[in-house]
Amino acid sequence: MITVPAQALLDELGIPVERVYSLGLSVIRRADVERLAAENVPTATYELPKVQRAVAKAVQLSHATIPAAYTVMAMDLDDTLDLAARLTREVRRPVGLAELFVLAVARLHATFPMFFATLADDRTARLSEAPNIGVTVDTGEGLYVPVIHNAADRTLKEVATRLMEFRLASTTGDFRESDLANGNIAVTLHHDADVSLAIPFIFPGHACALAITAPQPVLTLNDDTLTTKKVANIGLAYDHRLINGREAALFLRALKDTIHEPFPISEQE
């Protein structure tokens, strides 16, 4: 039996009577018709872009094959941010934490070779000849990780120019294959002002990935005076087969010191 309200809704929705009989109920009420209608509402679908499918594949492979660990260190970046603003004017290119951290990481290549290594097998790691630093770029059209090759030999102006070119290319996905190839460490950028901690996945073939978060204002007591400084949590995800916690802490400490050191700005220096 079909109640009058149920029949009225069937007629309104154009659902054949045979569909409600398939429910196997002795009495078909309006609620049964509503439930049947909800079950048959088409589900919206969205085809993932090619670049997002590539990211998904890399993430899945990373989590399936790399036993990752994570260490984070707070870094006072007031001086670094002031330096970036001054250098932007000097080189006439955008200079921010991305540019400065690329150069600082590159400086650590000789001292911390395992952080740029590739695991060859259970007993062997393949060391890299130069720091090829991948930098995450996402302008809303997908995540890309173009590479600053031979970063230790680059000046600030060269690094700033390449990253500016990468940002422009990311708006259309117009990267050359060589732009995305042969990285051996990754610097992942998290620009949102409210992001205080980020744990990156380690790209397959890499030993680690560095996460740069937005500096946050922190109250601190300095000579009995309460002041504010900008502090960022800089994190390192690392392959525990190649790197241990002590080495990770030493790397971050060296990076904390190196980010404040002077470096070549342009070829004229």
C-alpha positions as CSV (number, residue, x, y, z in Angstrom):
1,M,0.0,0.0,0.0
2,I,1.2,3.5,-0.8
3,T,0.0,6.3,1.4
4,V,-1.5,9.5,-0.2
5,P,1.5,11.7,0.8
6,A,3.9,9.1,-0.6
7,Q,2.0,8.9,-3.9
8,A,1.9,12.7,-4.2
9,L,5.7,12.9,-3.8
10,L,6.1,10.0,-6.3
11,D,4.1,12.0,-8.8
12,E,6.0,15.2,-8.1
13,L,9.4,13.5,-8.5
14,G,8.4,11.3,-11.4
15,I,9.6,8.1,-9.7
16,P,8.0,5.0,-11.2
17,V,5.9,3.0,-8.7
18,E,7.9,-0.1,-9.5
19,R,10.9,1.6,-7.8
20,V,9.1,1.8,-4.4
21,Y,7.8,-1.7,-4.7
22,S,11.4,-2.8,-4.9
23,L,11.9,-1.6,-1.3
24,G,9.9,-4.6,-0.2
25,L,7.8,-2.7,2.3
26,S,4.2,-3.5,3.0
27,V,3.4,0.2,3.5
28,I,5.2,2.9,1.5
29,R,5.2,6.2,3.3
30,R,6.4,9.7,2.3
31,A,9.7,9.2,4.3
32,D,10.4,6.1,2.2
33,V,10.0,8.0,-1.0
34,E,12.3,10.8,0.3
35,R,15.0,8.2,1.2
36,L,14.7,6.6,-2.2
37,A,15.0,10.0,-3.9
38,A,18.1,10.9,-1.8
39,E,19.8,7.7,-2.8
40,N,19.4,8.4,-6.4
41,V,20.7,12.0,-6.4
42,P,23.6,12.2,-8.9
43,T,27.0,12.7,-7.2
44,A,29.1,15.5,-8.5
45,T,32.5,14.4,-9.7
46,Y,35.8,16.2,-10.3
47,E,38.7,14.9,-12.3
48,L,41.9,15.6,-10.6
49,P,44.4,17.6,-12.7
50,K,47.5,15.8,-14.0
51,V,49.8,17.7,-11.7
52,Q,47.7,16.7,-8.6
53,R,47.7,13.1,-9.7
54,A,51.5,13.3,-9.9
55,V,51.7,14.7,-6.4
56,A,49.4,12.0,-5.1
57,K,51.6,9.3,-6.6
58,A,54.7,10.8,-5.0
59,V,53.1,11.2,-1.6
60,Q,51.8,7.6,-1.7
61,L,55.2,6.2,-2.7
62,S,56.9,8.3,-0.1
63,H,54.7,7.1,2.8
64,A,54.9,3.5,1.6
65,T,58.7,3.3,1.3
66,I,60.4,5.9,3.5
67,P,60.5,5.5,7.3
68,A,60.3,9.2,8.1
69,A,61.1,11.1,11.3
70,Y,60.7,14.8,12.1
71,T,62.5,17.5,14.0
72,V,61.5,21.1,14.4
73,M,63.6,24.1,15.6
74,A,62.4,27.6,16.4
75,M,64.4,30.3,14.7
76,D,64.5,34.0,15.3
77,L,64.2,35.6,11.9
78,D,63.9,39.3,12.6
79,D,67.4,40.0,11.2
80,T,66.8,37.7,8.3
81,L,63.6,39.5,7.3
82,D,65.3,42.9,7.6
83,L,68.1,41.5,5.4
84,A,65.6,40.2,2.8
85,A,64.0,43.6,2.6
86,R,67.3,45.3,2.0
87,L,68.5,42.8,-0.5
88,T,65.3,43.1,-2.5
89,R,66.2,46.7,-3.2
90,E,69.8,45.9,-3.9
91,V,69.3,43.1,-6.5
92,R,65.9,44.4,-7.8
93,R,64.4,41.0,-7.4
94,P,62.0,39.7,-4.8
95,V,64.1,38.3,-1.9
96,G,62.4,36.5,0.9
97,L,62.9,33.5,3.1
98,A,62.8,31.1,0.1
99,E,65.8,32.7,-1.5
100,L,67.8,33.0,1.7
101,F,67.1,29.5,2.9
102,V,68.0,28.0,-0.5
103,L,71.5,29.6,-0.2
104,A,71.8,28.7,3.4
105,V,70.9,25.0,2.7
106,A,73.3,24.9,-0.2
107,R,76.2,26.0,2.1
108,L,75.6,22.9,4.3
109,H,76.2,20.4,1.5
110,A,79.8,19.7,2.2
111,T,79.3,19.5,6.0
112,F,76.2,17.4,5.9
113,P,76.5,15.2,2.7
114,M,73.9,12.6,3.9
115,F,71.2,15.2,3.8
116,F,71.6,15.4,0.0
117,A,72.2,11.7,-0.5
118,T,70.1,9.0,-2.1
119,L,69.6,5.6,-0.6
120,A,71.0,3.0,-3.1
121,D,70.3,-0.2,-1.1
122,D,70.2,-1.4,2.5
123,R,73.9,-0.8,2.9
124,T,74.8,2.0,0.6
125,A,74.0,5.7,0.1
126,R,74.9,7.5,-3.1
127,L,76.4,11.0,-2.3
128,S,75.7,14.0,-4.5
129,E,78.3,16.2,-6.2
130,A,76.3,19.4,-5.7
131,P,73.2,20.6,-3.8
132,N,70.3,20.7,-6.2
133,I,67.6,22.2,-4.2
134,G,63.9,21.8,-5.1
135,V,61.6,24.5,-3.9
136,T,57.8,24.1,-3.7
137,V,55.8,26.6,-5.9
138,D,52.0,26.7,-5.8
139,T,50.3,29.7,-7.2
140,G,46.9,28.0,-7.3
141,E,47.4,26.0,-10.5
142,G,49.0,23.0,-8.8
143,L,52.1,22.1,-6.8
144,Y,55.4,22.0,-8.6
145,V,58.9,21.5,-7.2
146,P,61.4,23.1,-9.6
147,V,65.1,22.8,-8.8
148,I,67.9,25.3,-8.3
149,H,70.8,23.2,-9.7
150,N,74.3,23.7,-8.3
151,A,72.9,26.1,-5.7
152,A,76.2,26.4,-3.9
153,D,77.6,28.2,-6.9
154,R,74.8,30.6,-7.4
155,T,74.6,34.2,-6.3
156,L,71.6,35.7,-4.5
157,K,70.6,37.5,-7.7
158,E,70.7,34.2,-9.7
159,V,68.6,32.4,-7.1
160,A,66.1,35.2,-6.9
161,T,65.8,35.4,-10.7
162,R,65.3,31.6,-11.0
163,L,62.6,31.5,-8.3
164,M,60.8,34.5,-9.9
165,E,60.9,32.6,-13.2
166,F,59.5,29.5,-11.5
167,R,56.6,31.4,-10.0
168,L,55.7,32.7,-13.3
169,A,55.9,29.3,-15.0
170,S,53.7,27.8,-12.2
171,T,50.7,29.9,-13.3
172,T,50.6,27.9,-16.6
173,G,52.6,24.8,-15.8
174,D,55.0,25.8,-18.5
175,F,58.1,24.1,-17.0
176,R,60.9,22.4,-18.9
177,E,61.6,18.8,-17.9
178,S,65.1,19.9,-16.8
179,D,63.5,22.5,-14.4
180,L,61.9,19.7,-12.4
181,A,64.7,17.1,-12.6
182,N,67.6,15.9,-10.4
183,G,66.8,17.6,-7.1
184,N,68.4,16.0,-4.0
185,I,66.8,18.0,-1.2
186,A,63.5,20.0,-1.0
187,V,62.6,23.3,0.7
188,T,58.9,23.4,1.2
189,L,57.3,26.8,1.7
190,H,54.2,27.5,3.8
191,H,53.4,31.2,3.4
192,D,50.0,31.4,5.2
193,A,50.5,33.7,8.3
194,D,48.5,31.3,10.5
195,V,50.6,28.2,9.7
196,S,53.0,27.7,12.5
197,L,54.0,24.0,11.8
198,A,54.2,21.9,8.7
199,I,55.4,18.4,8.2
200,P,56.4,17.8,4.5
201,F,56.6,14.4,2.9
202,I,60.0,13.3,1.7
203,F,60.3,13.2,-2.1
204,P,61.2,9.7,-3.3
205,G,64.9,9.5,-3.8
206,H,65.6,12.3,-1.3
207,A,66.9,12.0,2.3
208,C,64.9,14.9,3.7
209,A,62.6,17.8,3.2
210,L,62.8,21.2,5.0
211,A,59.6,23.1,5.9
212,I,59.7,26.9,6.2
213,T,56.7,28.4,7.9
214,A,55.6,32.0,8.3
215,P,57.3,33.8,11.1
216,Q,55.0,34.5,14.1
217,P,55.3,37.4,16.6
218,V,56.5,36.1,20.0
219,L,56.8,38.1,23.2
220,T,60.2,37.8,24.8
221,L,62.0,39.3,27.8
222,N,65.2,41.1,26.9
223,D,67.1,42.9,29.6
224,D,64.0,43.1,31.7
225,T,62.1,44.7,28.8
226,L,59.2,42.9,27.1
227,T,59.7,43.0,23.3
228,T,58.3,41.2,20.3
229,K,60.4,39.1,17.8
230,K,59.5,37.1,14.7
231,V,60.0,33.4,15.2
232,A,59.4,30.6,12.7
233,N,59.3,26.8,13.3
234,I,61.7,25.3,10.8
235,G,61.0,21.6,10.4
236,L,63.0,18.8,8.9
237,A,61.4,15.5,7.8
238,Y,64.1,12.9,7.2
239,D,64.6,9.3,6.2
240,H,65.6,7.5,9.4
241,R,67.6,5.0,7.4
242,L,70.1,7.7,6.5
243,I,69.8,10.3,9.2
244,N,69.3,10.2,13.0
245,G,67.8,12.7,15.4
246,R,71.2,14.0,16.5
247,E,72.3,14.8,13.0
248,A,68.9,16.4,12.2
249,A,69.3,18.7,15.2
250,L,72.9,19.6,14.2
251,F,71.8,20.4,10.7
252,L,69.0,22.7,11.9
253,R,71.4,24.4,14.3
254,A,73.9,25.0,11.5
255,L,71.1,26.3,9.3
256,K,70.0,28.6,12.1
257,D,73.6,30.1,12.2
258,T,74.1,30.1,8.4
259,I,71.0,32.0,7.5
260,H,72.5,35.1,9.1
261,E,75.9,34.9,7.4
262,P,76.8,37.1,4.4
263,F,76.9,35.5,1.0
264,P,77.6,36.7,-2.6
265,I,74.8,38.9,-3.9
266,S,75.8,39.2,-7.6
267,E,78.6,38.3,-9.9
268,Q,80.2,41.7,-9.5
269,E,81.2,40.9,-5.9
